[in-house]
Amino acid sequence: MNATSAPAEDLIVIGKIVSVHGVRGDVKVYSFTDPIDNLLDYHRWTLRRGGEVRQVELVKGRLQGKILVATLKGLTDREEARSYADFEICILRSELPQLTDDDDYYWYQLQGLTVINQLGQVLGRVDHLLETGANDVLVVKPFDGSLDDRERLLPYTDPCVLKVDLEAGEMRVEWDADF
């Protein structure tokens, strides 16, 4: 299990190992993919925890409730598997499937975009997104040059998001700054 040569910015986090499962060295995995078992489509994982990086290969996996159980090549001992807890599961961005709709984006593409309302006011930058039952939510954090120092939660919906311009690094939104 060797370190990866891929730059950190080329890696996308798609899940996290949360604990050990059973006595044969399997691990429980929390998936960030939708649907959650899409994570099992990727067989080469780069594991990252702090400054530690490991390369592993997925042998098999299965859905068990809202968690996945994964068997990793060469990992057959429960105690060794326990040491894998809290590793992020990463893949190369280039491994993600191409999106077919021009209005579809991966979350990582939206992170860091400058958010500007319909009046031209800079509200902040997309820090991350949250998944809710109704729709995804953009967490917009202020930076130098923002309208104010407020963090905002904006729905990632058609009425709110007017335009996403990845080349310009901007997202235009319908949002009243006094709200």
C-alpha positions as CSV (number, residue, x, y, z in Angstrom):
1,M,0.0,0.0,0.0
2,N,2.0,2.9,-1.4
3,A,1.6,6.6,-1.4
4,T,0.1,8.2,-4.4
5,S,1.9,10.5,-6.8
6,A,-1.2,12.4,-7.7
7,P,-1.4,16.1,-6.5
8,A,-3.9,16.6,-3.7
9,E,-5.9,19.0,-5.9
10,D,-6.6,16.1,-8.4
11,L,-8.2,14.0,-5.6
12,I,-11.9,14.1,-4.8
13,V,-13.2,12.7,-1.5
14,I,-16.0,10.3,-2.1
15,G,-16.3,8.6,1.3
16,K,-14.8,7.8,4.6
17,I,-13.8,4.6,6.4
18,V,-15.6,4.8,9.8
19,S,-14.8,1.5,11.5
20,V,-14.0,-2.2,11.2
21,H,-16.7,-4.8,10.3
22,G,-16.5,-8.4,11.4
23,V,-13.4,-10.5,12.2
24,R,-12.0,-10.8,8.6
25,G,-10.7,-7.3,8.2
26,D,-13.6,-5.7,6.3
27,V,-14.3,-2.0,6.9
28,K,-17.5,0.1,7.2
29,V,-17.6,3.0,4.8
30,Y,-19.7,6.1,4.8
31,S,-20.3,7.1,1.2
32,F,-20.6,10.7,-0.1
33,T,-21.8,9.5,-3.5
34,D,-25.4,9.5,-4.7
35,P,-26.6,6.8,-4.7
36,I,-24.3,5.7,-1.9
37,D,-23.3,2.4,-3.5
38,N,-21.8,4.3,-6.5
39,L,-18.6,4.4,-4.4
40,L,-18.3,0.7,-5.1
41,D,-17.8,1.5,-8.8
42,Y,-14.3,2.7,-8.0
43,H,-11.8,0.0,-7.3
44,R,-8.6,1.9,-6.7
45,W,-8.8,4.2,-3.7
46,T,-6.3,6.7,-2.3
47,L,-6.8,6.8,1.4
48,R,-5.9,10.1,3.2
49,R,-5.8,11.0,6.9
50,G,-3.8,14.0,7.9
51,G,-0.5,13.7,6.1
52,E,-0.8,9.9,5.7
53,V,-1.7,8.6,2.3
54,R,-2.2,4.9,1.2
55,Q,-3.2,3.2,-2.0
56,V,-5.7,0.4,-1.7
57,E,-7.8,-1.8,-4.0
58,L,-11.4,-2.6,-3.4
59,V,-12.0,-6.4,-3.8
60,K,-15.8,-6.3,-3.1
61,G,-18.4,-4.3,-1.3
62,R,-22.0,-4.4,-0.3
63,L,-24.7,-2.1,0.9
64,Q,-25.8,-2.7,4.5
65,G,-28.5,-0.2,5.5
66,K,-27.0,3.3,5.1
67,I,-23.5,2.1,5.2
68,L,-21.2,0.1,2.9
69,V,-19.1,-2.8,3.9
70,A,-15.9,-3.1,1.9
71,T,-13.2,-5.8,1.5
72,L,-9.8,-4.3,0.6
73,K,-7.1,-6.4,-1.0
74,G,-4.5,-7.7,1.5
75,L,-6.5,-6.5,4.5
76,T,-7.6,-9.7,6.4
77,D,-6.9,-8.8,10.0
78,R,-9.5,-7.1,12.2
79,E,-6.9,-5.1,14.2
80,E,-5.1,-3.9,11.1
81,A,-8.5,-2.9,9.6
82,R,-9.2,-0.9,12.8
83,S,-6.2,1.3,11.9
84,Y,-8.0,2.4,8.7
85,A,-10.7,4.2,10.6
86,D,-11.1,7.9,9.8
87,F,-9.3,7.7,6.4
88,E,-11.0,9.7,3.6
89,I,-11.5,7.7,0.4
90,C,-10.4,9.6,-2.6
91,I,-10.3,9.1,-6.3
92,L,-8.8,11.1,-9.2
93,R,-11.2,13.8,-10.6
94,S,-10.5,12.3,-14.0
95,E,-12.3,9.0,-12.9
96,L,-15.6,10.8,-12.4
97,P,-18.1,10.2,-15.2
98,Q,-18.7,13.1,-17.6
99,L,-21.9,15.0,-16.8
100,T,-24.3,14.9,-19.7
101,D,-26.3,18.0,-18.8
102,D,-24.7,21.5,-19.1
103,D,-26.5,22.6,-16.0
104,D,-25.2,19.7,-13.8
105,Y,-22.2,20.2,-11.6
106,Y,-20.2,18.2,-9.2
107,W,-20.1,19.8,-5.7
108,Y,-16.3,20.2,-5.9
109,Q,-16.9,22.4,-9.0
110,L,-19.1,24.8,-7.1
111,Q,-16.8,25.1,-4.0
112,G,-14.8,28.3,-4.2
113,L,-17.1,30.1,-6.6
114,T,-17.8,33.8,-5.8
115,V,-21.5,34.3,-5.2
116,I,-23.0,37.5,-6.6
117,N,-26.6,38.5,-6.2
118,Q,-28.8,40.1,-8.8
119,L,-27.8,43.6,-7.7
120,G,-24.1,42.8,-8.3
121,Q,-23.3,42.5,-4.6
122,V,-20.7,39.9,-3.6
123,L,-22.2,37.7,-0.9
124,G,-19.1,35.5,-0.4
125,R,-17.7,32.2,-1.7
126,V,-19.2,28.8,-1.7
127,D,-17.4,27.0,1.1
128,H,-19.3,23.7,0.9
129,L,-22.7,22.2,0.3
130,L,-25.1,20.4,2.6
131,E,-27.6,17.7,1.5
132,T,-31.1,18.2,2.9
133,G,-34.2,16.3,2.3
134,A,-35.7,19.0,0.0
135,N,-32.7,20.3,-1.9
136,D,-28.9,20.9,-1.6
137,V,-27.8,24.0,0.3
138,L,-24.8,26.2,-0.5
139,V,-22.9,27.4,2.5
140,V,-21.6,30.8,1.4
141,K,-18.8,32.3,3.6
142,P,-17.7,35.9,3.5
143,F,-14.2,37.1,2.5
144,D,-12.4,40.4,2.0
145,G,-14.5,42.2,-0.5
146,S,-17.9,40.6,0.5
147,L,-20.9,42.7,1.2
148,D,-20.7,41.9,4.9
149,D,-19.4,39.3,7.3
150,R,-22.4,37.1,7.3
151,E,-22.4,33.4,6.4
152,R,-25.4,32.5,4.3
153,L,-27.2,29.3,3.5
154,L,-28.6,29.4,0.0
155,P,-30.8,26.8,-1.6
156,Y,-29.3,25.2,-4.6
157,T,-32.5,25.5,-6.7
158,D,-33.4,27.0,-10.0
159,P,-35.3,30.0,-8.5
160,C,-32.2,30.9,-6.4
161,V,-29.2,30.0,-8.7
162,L,-29.5,32.0,-11.9
163,K,-26.2,31.2,-13.5
164,V,-23.0,29.2,-12.8
165,D,-19.9,30.4,-14.7
166,L,-17.0,28.0,-13.9
167,E,-14.6,29.9,-16.2
168,A,-15.2,33.2,-14.4
169,G,-15.4,31.5,-11.0
170,E,-18.8,33.0,-10.3
171,M,-22.3,32.0,-9.4
172,R,-25.1,34.5,-9.9
173,V,-28.1,34.2,-7.5
174,E,-31.5,35.8,-6.8
175,W,-31.0,36.8,-3.2
176,D,-32.0,39.9,-1.2
177,A,-29.0,41.0,0.9
178,D,-31.4,42.2,3.6
179,F,-33.0,38.7,4.0
